[in-house]
Amino acid sequence: MRKGIKRFAAVAAFLLPLAALTVIPGAAVNNTGAFELDGNAVTDHTTAGAPDDWDRVCHQVLGTDCSTTSNTTGAAAVEWLSQGAGTGTTFTGGGSKDPIDVSSWAWNQASGGLPGKDILLNGFAARYNLPATLPTGTCPSTTSTCSVVFFGMDRFDNSGDAQNGFWFFQNPISLGSSKSGGGTTFNGVHKNGDVLVVSDFSIGGTISTISVYEWNSACTAAGNPMASCADSNLQLLQSSTAANCLTSAANAPFCGIVNAANGTTSPWPFTDKSGNTSFQQGEFYEGGINLSAFPGLAGECFASTLAESRSSTSTSAVLKSFLLGNFAACGSSTKTTPLDSGGKNISNGSVSIGTGSVSVKDQAVVTVTGTTTFGGSVTFHLCGPADLTSQPSCIAGGTLIGLAPSSVSPPSPVTVTSDLASVTSVGRYCWRAEYSGDASVGVPGSSDSSSTECFTVTPVTPTLVTSASGGGNLPTTISDTATLTGTANEPGTPVINPTTPGAAAKGTITFTVFFGPTCTSTAFGPTTVSVNGDGTYGPVSFTPTAVGTYTFVASYSGDLPNTNGVPATACPDTTGTETVLVTDTSSVSSAQTWVPNDTATASSGSGATALNGTLTIALHESSDCSGAAVLGQTYSKTLTNASTVADRTLATSNSTYSVSVTKTVSWLVTFTPTAGSNVSGSFHCESTALTITN
């Protein structure tokens, strides 16, 4: 805040005589090219654009035809006030003087017997913030813009000279409703830095003296505690006896002028005491002041203005008629836009949690009105998700983002961006940006916590890829593995800018083995494997006991809020990676058999004797013809005078008895002669040893 005593003490040290106080050189207020200070209220050119005049101000405020349909060319603030000659507002009570605070003033309705020359009918003001470099000069180099204010009024009668004052209040001032003596109070108080311009309202069209004062509570009386104190609470900044706008110096910081001729056109409805509808000489006044020419004034915001008629130019003059209105208090607005780390707008949109953390930031555009000199800072808070359970947006609370506020400086609008914030949980988040304002120049703070400041962080859905193996002939083991990718870490603590990072995603992978092509019969499981972030899990193994098709099915439970689950893989398998085929072995065996047979021939020793008798062959399951003969395997033939080999030969005809294992068998051959045949009997044993390999 501007400190009056310090500042004015410094001024007093270099104070010149009041009539010759100096200011920083700059462009004359009547030669900025923005406004016509020429003694009339009508724009003197028909082209669009600057300079403006009061007809444009009137039209812009009233919206009616004030002899023009044009608005001003970029005025930062405009005001046009009107009242009736017999119904206007006037000061009352002895306390209504300029050195006394507004809170002690009193007013009443109607002129109260004022002479017509002191009755004000219309008052007007316009403020412009111009480039520091102008075609006709420059504003002080310490400012980035040239802040100029133009003001004026008209009066009911020109029957004599009068004096006027024009107040520029930083605080809002309004008419009160409480009774005070014979009048009514005002609302509001002065603030150090309020500006008062006092001037003549002469009938001859000349301006003898203009003085510029600043409200400074450090002044206790004229000359105390500084020589520049003109009265209690009033600091004289500069006074000039050569401030007529037509003849003032090329760098004049202020000037004034009245209309010099009868019949000067009034752009708005006007009737003076004599019934004239145009201004008579000395009924219209206008002036201007270059605030940038006075240290500290260019940045002030003026919420209200007051045009006043006075009994003299003295600081203690009696105040008479006045017009009070709102002007252009400093204001600020803050509009914010949430962004991702790459600067993409995510307002009312969404951003993925990614691997468990996403970086976001906020961008605030601060617009300051009413002044071109301001400071302050912006702080950013981020709410969510828990902060938003009881409020629709980040109206209050939240996490402060950034160790230091972001500074704000002209020109307006100002764009500032927060530090990056790390968000580690799925959910809804909302930003709040708060501009501190600048109390030293009357700029209020502002903030934005609207729903457009909100965005949603969405979970990830990972990928689960499985691979079955094994199969083949029984006995066998079949297995499955699952590779999980794309999970997000669990939320950190706290979830915004955590001091403890979130752990890897948890949960379980469930494996089930189905039998058969329709996946209706469970062969194994379900069985679960614990998860700890991305990775390959398993193998999960199973030993089947039956041949057929086996299909593995796997699913992931997820780990909310950051990681969604993955539903079970398809069954029947559509990928060919989850099905295995289990088969069985086959074998053949053989059992060779042989059917033993034998042929026996009997013969005489001499070979010439015909044989009579019986030839017998018998099969024994022994190697020496011992034991009983095999049942059914005894063969015999009767020989009668058998002389040929065929007659003496016997062959077995076995077709039923076979040998199927390794076994030795023997044949006992016997010839029993007929009695009296003169041939002896004989026998013979033959064996067979046969090995069978199957």
FENMOHU-V467133 format. One record per residue. N is the residue number from 1. RES is the residue in one small letter. PHI is phi in whole degrees, 0 to 359 (none if undefined). PSI is psi in radians with two decimals (NA if undefined). Layout:
n = [N N]
res = [RES RES]
phi = [PHI PHI]
psi = [PSI PSI]
This chain:
n = [1 2 3 4 5 6 7 8 9 10 11 12 13 14 15 16 17 18 19 20 21 22 23 24 25 26 27 28 29 30 31 32 33 34 35 36 37 38 39 40 41 42 43 44 45 46 47 48 49 50 51 52 53 54 55 56 57 58 59 60 61 62 63 64 65 66 67 68 69 70 71 72 73 74 75 76 77 78 79 80 81 82 83 84 85 86 87 88 89 90 91 92 93 94 95 96 97 98 99 100 101 102 103 104 105 106 107 108 109 110 111 112 113 114 115 116 117 118 119 120 121 122 123 124 125 126 127 128 129 130 131 132 133 134 135 136 137 138 139 140 141 142 143 144 145 146 147 148 149 150 151 152 153 154 155 156 157 158 159 160 161 162 163 164 165 166 167 168 169 170 171 172 173 174 175 176 177 178 179 180 181 182 183 184 185 186 187 188 189 190 191 192 193 194 195 196 197 198 199 200 201 202 203 204 205 206 207 208 209 210 211 212 213 214 215 216 217 218 219 220 221 222 223 224 225 226 227 228 229 230 231 232 233 234 235 236 237 238 239 240 241 242 243 244 245 246 247 248 249 250 251 252 253 254 255 256 257 258 259 260 261 262 263 264 265 266 267 268 269 270 271 272 273 274 275 276 277 278 279 280 281 282 283 284 285 286 287 288 289 290 291 292 293 294 295 296 297 298 299 300 301 302 303 304 305 306 307 308 309 310 311 312 313 314 315 316 317 318 319 320 321 322 323 324 325 326 327 328 329 330 331 332 333 334 335 336 337 338 339 340 341 342 343 344 345 346 347 348 349 350 351 352 353 354 355 356 357 358 359 360 361 362 363 364 365 366 367 368 369 370 371 372 373 374 375 376 377 378 379 380 381 382 383 384 385 386 387 388 389 390 391 392 393 394 395 396 397 398 399 400 401 402 403 404 405 406 407 408 409 410 411 412 413 414 415 416 417 418 419 420 421 422 423 424 425 426 427 428 429 430 431 432 433 434 435 436 437 438 439 440 441 442 443 444 445 446 447 448 449 450 451 452 453 454 455 456 457 458 459 460 461 462 463 464 465 466 467 468 469 470 471 472 473 474 475 476 477 478 479 480 481 482 483 484 485 486 487 488 489 490 491 492 493 494 495 496 497 498 499 500 501 502 503 504 505 506 507 508 509 510 511 512 513 514 515 516 517 518 519 520 521 522 523 524 525 526 527 528 529 530 531 532 533 534 535 536 537 538 539 540 541 542 543 544 545 546 547 548 549 550 551 552 553 554 555 556 557 558 559 560 561 562 563 564 565 566 567 568 569 570 571 572 573 574 575 576 577 578 579 580 581 582 583 584 585 586 587 588 589 590 591 592 593 594 595 596 597 598 599 600 601 602 603 604 605 606 607 608 609 610 611 612 613 614 615 616 617 618 619 620 621 622 623 624 625 626 627 628 629 630 631 632 633 634 635 636 637 638 639 640 641 642 643 644 645 646 647 648 649 650 651 652 653 654 655 656 657 658 659 660 661 662 663 664 665 666 667 668 669 670 671 672 673 674 675 676 677 678 679 680 681 682 683 684 685 686 687 688 689 690 691 692 693 694]
res = [m r k g i k r f a a v a a f l l p l a a l t v i p g a a v n n t g a f e l d g n a v t d h t t a g a p d d w d r v c h q v l g t d c s t t s n t t g a a a v e w l s q g a g t g t t f t g g g s k d p i d v s s w a w n q a s g g l p g k d i l l n g f a a r y n l p a t l p t g t c p s t t s t c s v v f f g m d r f d n s g d a q n g f w f f q n p i s l g s s k s g g g t t f n g v h k n g d v l v v s d f s i g g t i s t i s v y e w n s a c t a a g n p m a s c a d s n l q l l q s s t a a n c l t s a a n a p f c g i v n a a n g t t s p w p f t d k s g n t s f q q g e f y e g g i n l s a f p g l a g e c f a s t l a e s r s s t s t s a v l k s f l l g n f a a c g s s t k t t p l d s g g k n i s n g s v s i g t g s v s v k d q a v v t v t g t t t f g g s v t f h l c g p a d l t s q p s c i a g g t l i g l a p s s v s p p s p v t v t s d l a s v t s v g r y c w r a e y s g d a s v g v p g s s d s s s t e c f t v t p v t p t l v t s a s g g g n l p t t i s d t a t l t g t a n e p g t p v i n p t t p g a a a k g t i t f t v f f g p t c t s t a f g p t t v s v n g d g t y g p v s f t p t a v g t y t f v a s y s g d l p n t n g v p a t a c p d t t g t e t v l v t d t s s v s s a q t w v p n d t a t a s s g s g a t a l n g t l t i a l h e s s d c s g a a v l g q t y s k t l t n a s t v a d r t l a t s n s t y s v s v t k t v s w l v t f t p t a g s n v s g s f h c e s t a l t i t n]
phi = [none 289 262 298 296 301 295 283 298 294 296 298 296 243 294 261 307 303 283 224 300 257 229 294 301 188 290 296 295 271 223 276 85 265 213 267 256 232 86 218 252 247 298 272 227 259 277 288 93 292 276 263 213 291 298 290 298 302 296 295 282 274 75 250 284 256 66 201 242 259 271 292 262 79 297 286 204 222 208 215 237 215 208 279 296 257 234 285 267 223 283 214 90 289 276 271 225 298 286 259 296 303 297 259 284 217 219 215 266 86 292 63 83 293 295 302 291 258 269 268 256 224 225 205 204 210 240 229 249 256 300 298 260 245 302 255 154 229 283 307 293 281 246 271 222 255 262 236 234 248 210 187 196 230 234 286 208 243 284 180 293 213 235 222 224 224 265 240 262 280 276 296 239 213 285 273 230 274 287 216 61 267 223 229 286 257 259 108 221 290 229 308 109 301 245 235 247 249 212 281 232 273 285 277 85 260 248 279 213 233 235 246 241 231 292 217 294 288 282 257 190 300 81 235 276 232 296 280 287 273 191 299 72 242 256 280 271 192 224 218 260 229 250 292 299 279 233 292 295 295 243 299 280 205 197 212 201 244 292 263 225 291 80 294 298 257 288 240 302 210 220 273 299 269 89 287 259 238 288 274 310 82 264 240 229 214 204 203 219 271 298 292 279 240 306 91 279 299 269 283 251 245 281 218 230 217 267 226 259 225 282 194 272 294 297 261 300 287 269 240 282 208 232 244 205 281 243 204 301 300 221 214 222 233 235 240 221 288 229 276 296 270 90 279 294 238 298 53 242 215 215 284 291 66 270 126 206 228 263 226 211 235 242 245 251 260 249 251 242 92 205 251 239 199 220 113 207 239 247 239 235 237 254 135 285 295 295 258 287 238 213 286 209 278 290 211 73 93 261 291 253 100 282 225 297 273 286 237 210 299 275 268 281 246 253 233 235 287 294 291 245 265 252 240 220 295 148 261 230 219 269 222 248 234 270 289 77 222 296 294 240 81 273 284 281 205 208 224 226 285 294 288 272 256 205 239 261 256 284 259 246 285 248 240 246 246 211 270 214 98 98 98 282 295 283 207 238 245 220 216 236 229 254 255 226 85 280 242 300 293 302 279 234 291 288 255 48 293 270 240 291 287 284 298 302 252 113 222 254 254 251 222 248 253 251 93 290 263 57 258 243 276 263 201 90 289 226 243 232 288 251 219 82 297 160 257 242 113 283 259 246 208 252 283 243 227 283 142 265 239 235 273 232 231 217 244 288 81 216 290 270 275 236 286 279 241 294 300 295 293 214 300 294 256 261 81 258 244 246 233 247 253 240 238 271 228 209 233 224 225 222 292 227 221 257 283 218 212 230 233 233 263 211 275 296 274 82 249 269 286 255 234 155 236 256 234 234 227 266 239 273 207 269 230 63 276 81 286 290 299 302 83 246 243 238 217 215 272 261 232 46 282 244 261 298 298 289 264 251 234 243 286 231 293 223 241 264 232 246 244 228 296 204 255 239 216 247 256 257 227 244 248 288 285 303 85 271 60 230 279 280 205 214 205 244 236 240 228 249 233 260 252 249 267]
psi = [2.52 2.25 1.97 -0.83 -0.82 -0.83 -0.79 -0.45 -0.69 -0.68 -0.73 -0.52 -0.43 0.31 2.31 2.99 2.53 -0.57 -0.10 0.49 2.48 2.73 2.98 2.28 2.52 -2.99 2.46 2.45 -0.46 0.14 0.60 -0.29 0.00 -0.54 2.58 1.93 1.39 0.18 0.20 2.97 0.18 2.36 2.22 0.11 2.73 -0.07 2.78 2.78 -3.07 2.75 2.80 3.00 -3.12 -0.37 -0.65 -0.67 -0.79 -0.82 -0.71 -0.65 -0.83 -0.46 0.16 3.00 1.86 0.94 0.21 2.79 0.31 2.50 3.05 2.87 1.41 0.45 2.37 -0.48 2.51 2.69 2.43 2.13 2.63 2.57 2.80 2.71 -0.60 -0.01 0.10 3.11 2.49 2.72 2.65 2.68 2.58 -0.27 -0.03 1.36 2.75 -0.62 -0.13 2.46 2.68 -0.56 -0.29 -0.02 2.83 2.67 2.86 3.01 2.50 2.82 -0.40 0.58 0.24 2.53 2.65 -0.53 -0.29 0.00 2.11 2.39 -0.75 2.52 2.62 2.70 2.67 2.43 2.45 2.45 1.82 2.86 2.57 -0.57 2.10 2.81 -0.46 0.10 -2.91 2.67 2.96 2.48 -0.27 -0.09 2.62 -0.27 2.88 1.90 1.98 2.54 2.28 2.54 2.83 3.08 2.86 2.77 2.85 -0.43 2.64 0.57 0.08 2.87 2.68 3.05 2.67 2.81 2.70 2.03 2.46 1.90 2.38 -0.66 2.64 2.27 2.37 2.93 2.25 -3.04 -0.01 2.45 2.46 1.84 -2.18 0.18 -2.68 2.58 2.94 2.73 2.40 2.90 2.85 2.76 2.41 2.24 -0.15 2.54 2.37 2.22 2.10 2.33 2.91 2.72 1.22 2.60 -0.44 -0.05 0.06 2.65 1.95 -0.79 2.40 2.32 2.45 2.17 2.74 2.34 2.15 1.93 -0.18 -0.40 2.16 -0.36 3.03 2.16 -0.03 2.38 0.11 2.66 -0.45 -0.10 2.06 -0.42 3.08 2.28 -0.04 2.10 2.14 2.09 -0.74 2.62 2.52 2.43 0.13 0.92 0.35 2.23 -0.37 -0.42 0.08 2.88 2.81 -0.35 0.45 2.18 -0.23 2.73 2.93 2.84 2.55 2.78 2.40 -0.14 2.66 2.68 0.28 2.23 2.37 2.13 -0.26 2.86 2.21 2.31 2.10 -3.06 -0.51 0.05 0.09 2.43 0.07 2.82 2.25 2.84 2.22 0.18 -0.22 2.31 2.47 2.68 3.11 2.74 2.34 1.73 -0.51 -0.24 -0.14 2.14 2.21 -0.30 -0.51 -0.49 -0.02 2.62 2.41 1.94 -0.53 2.75 2.76 2.07 2.28 2.57 2.59 2.81 -0.37 -3.11 0.01 2.58 -0.44 0.32 2.62 2.32 2.47 -1.89 2.66 2.76 2.12 2.31 2.93 2.52 -1.62 1.40 2.61 2.46 2.86 2.62 2.58 2.19 2.21 2.74 2.07 2.46 2.71 -3.14 -0.39 0.02 0.16 2.37 2.17 0.37 2.28 0.46 -2.67 2.77 2.46 2.60 -0.26 -2.21 0.14 -0.01 2.36 2.40 2.29 2.84 2.97 2.50 2.20 2.30 1.96 2.14 2.11 2.27 2.69 -0.20 2.71 0.02 2.03 2.87 -2.59 -2.99 2.86 2.29 2.62 2.35 2.54 2.15 2.58 2.79 -0.48 -0.57 -0.30 0.19 -0.43 0.15 2.55 -0.38 -3.04 1.13 -0.62 2.83 -2.65 3.13 2.22 2.22 2.12 2.46 -0.45 2.54 2.73 2.23 2.62 2.36 2.76 2.84 2.87 2.50 2.73 2.28 2.15 2.61 2.41 2.93 2.81 2.46 2.37 2.09 2.22 0.26 2.51 2.54 -2.98 2.38 2.62 2.42 2.75 2.20 2.33 2.06 2.29 -0.38 -3.13 1.68 -0.44 -0.43 0.20 0.32 2.09 2.80 2.95 2.87 2.91 2.03 0.61 2.99 -0.36 -0.09 0.06 2.71 2.93 2.37 2.16 2.67 2.94 2.66 1.93 3.09 2.35 1.98 2.18 2.76 1.98 2.66 2.95 -2.72 -2.97 -2.72 2.51 2.58 2.53 2.88 2.33 2.60 2.87 2.48 2.69 2.23 2.06 2.19 2.71 0.37 2.86 2.51 2.73 2.81 2.53 -3.12 2.04 3.05 -0.41 2.20 1.09 2.58 -0.40 2.05 2.73 2.57 2.90 2.69 2.42 -2.82 -2.97 2.65 2.23 2.21 2.40 2.45 2.19 2.59 2.41 2.81 -0.33 -0.04 0.65 -0.22 2.18 2.15 -0.49 2.49 -2.88 2.63 2.57 2.66 2.30 2.52 2.51 1.29 -3.00 2.58 3.10 2.22 2.51 -2.86 2.62 2.15 2.72 2.40 1.86 2.78 -0.05 2.61 2.71 -2.94 2.27 2.37 2.21 2.43 2.27 2.57 2.73 2.35 -0.42 3.00 1.46 2.64 -0.21 -0.48 2.11 2.84 2.94 2.12 2.92 2.50 2.81 2.50 2.08 2.62 2.24 -0.12 -0.36 0.06 -0.12 0.10 2.34 2.64 2.21 2.23 3.07 2.85 2.87 2.77 2.79 2.69 2.79 2.68 1.59 2.50 2.74 2.56 1.95 2.43 2.85 2.77 2.30 2.46 2.26 2.54 2.71 2.82 -0.67 -0.33 0.00 -0.15 2.29 2.46 2.42 2.31 -2.78 2.26 2.18 2.44 2.24 2.37 2.29 2.47 1.00 2.95 -0.11 0.41 0.35 2.90 3.11 2.62 2.59 2.29 2.26 -0.03 0.74 2.17 2.50 2.73 2.31 2.20 2.22 1.97 0.75 1.99 -0.31 2.80 -0.71 -0.67 -0.45 0.13 2.43 2.25 2.36 2.78 0.76 2.25 0.05 -0.45 2.15 2.83 2.10 0.01 2.95 2.05 2.53 2.19 2.85 2.65 2.30 2.00 2.24 2.34 2.10 1.93 2.73 2.48 2.33 0.16 0.03 0.48 2.38 2.76 2.90 2.81 2.89 2.35 2.18 2.45 2.76 2.15 2.01 2.23 2.20 2.12 2.04 NA]
